[in-house]
Amino acid sequence: QSVLTQPPSVSGAPGQRVTISCTGSSSNIGAGYGVHWYQQLPGTAPKLLIYANTNRPSGVPDRFSGSKSGASASLAITGLQAEDEADYYCQSYDSTLSGVVFGGGTKLTVL
Amino acid sequence: QVQLQESGPGLVKPSQTLSLSCTVSGGSISSGDHYWSWVRQPPGKGLEWIGRTYYSGSTYYNPSLKSRVTISIDTSRNQFFLRLTSVTAADTAVYYCVRADFGDFHGDIWGQGTMVTVSS
């Protein structure tokens, strides 16, 4: 059972918009700690997609965006492409555990 | 650019100790801007944070693993290390070394990962 809760799977057709939620609590996201998102393509290491809730590292397309409200955060992907099919993980910091916590991951399927 | 590379045995026997190294190239591990972390991923499962160290040698561990984990750092060799004792099959996973931001812990650079299997 992960500290951060994500839906196990989401899907969308090419060109569509999908969102992936990440729900935490008052000891992590709700406490104001930043939320970060990673994309993991099959057989590869995770890649940073969004950091500090809304920021994109250099090279990440602006089709990817992040938001945060209260104890939850979301990753939005617009103009869905076949190459976006991957697992996505959210991450934050938890003050009760005094450590980094991850969501369980969401598998994105491009129909 | 900074790169991280894990190395170590791919097979460890139950009850023994798992030991991995992470070599940092293209930058200094003594940078005060980053933590140096370990994350693992069991086959078909999600990511689990193991712990982190700082160039000063300070360490922070996942409470669920704290009794078995030691992370250390050697700034002269630009390397940091993971030691996990009394391993079982549940420790079978891909182990990643990760550079994490000092301010908010996001992992901006990941090693390619190394698969460690615990089996007799």
Contacts between the chains, C-beta under 8 A, distances in Angstrom:
chain1	res1	chain2	res2	distance
A	2	B	46	6.5
A	33	B	104	7.3
A	34	B	104	4.3
A	34	B	105	8.0
A	34	B	106	7.0
A	36	B	104	7.5
A	36	B	105	7.9
A	36	B	106	4.0
A	36	B	107	7.5
A	38	B	47	7.8
A	38	B	107	7.4
A	44	B	112	7.8
A	45	B	96	5.9
A	45	B	110	4.3
A	45	B	111	6.7
A	45	B	112	5.6
A	45	B	113	5.2
A	46	B	47	6.8
A	46	B	96	7.5
A	46	B	107	7.3
A	46	B	110	5.8
A	47	B	110	7.3
A	48	B	106	6.3
A	48	B	107	6.3
A	48	B	108	5.3
A	51	B	101	7.3
A	51	B	104	7.1
A	51	B	106	4.1
A	51	B	108	7.3
A	52	B	104	5.7
A	52	B	106	7.0
A	57	B	108	6.8
A	89	B	46	6.7
A	89	B	47	5.6
A	91	B	47	7.8
A	91	B	105	7.7
A	91	B	106	7.0
A	91	B	107	7.5
A	93	B	104	7.3
A	93	B	105	5.4
A	97	B	62	7.6
A	97	B	63	5.9
A	98	B	60	6.7
A	98	B	63	7.5
A	99	B	49	6.0
A	99	B	51	7.6
A	99	B	60	6.2
A	99	B	61	7.4
A	99	B	62	5.5
A	99	B	63	7.1
A	100	B	37	7.5
A	100	B	49	4.1
A	100	B	52	7.6
A	100	B	100	7.6
A	100	B	105	5.3
A	101	B	49	6.9
A	102	B	46	6.2
A	102	B	47	4.5
A	102	B	48	7.0
A	102	B	49	6.6
A	103	B	46	7.4
A	104	B	46	4.9
A	105	B	46	4.4
A	105	B	47	7.2
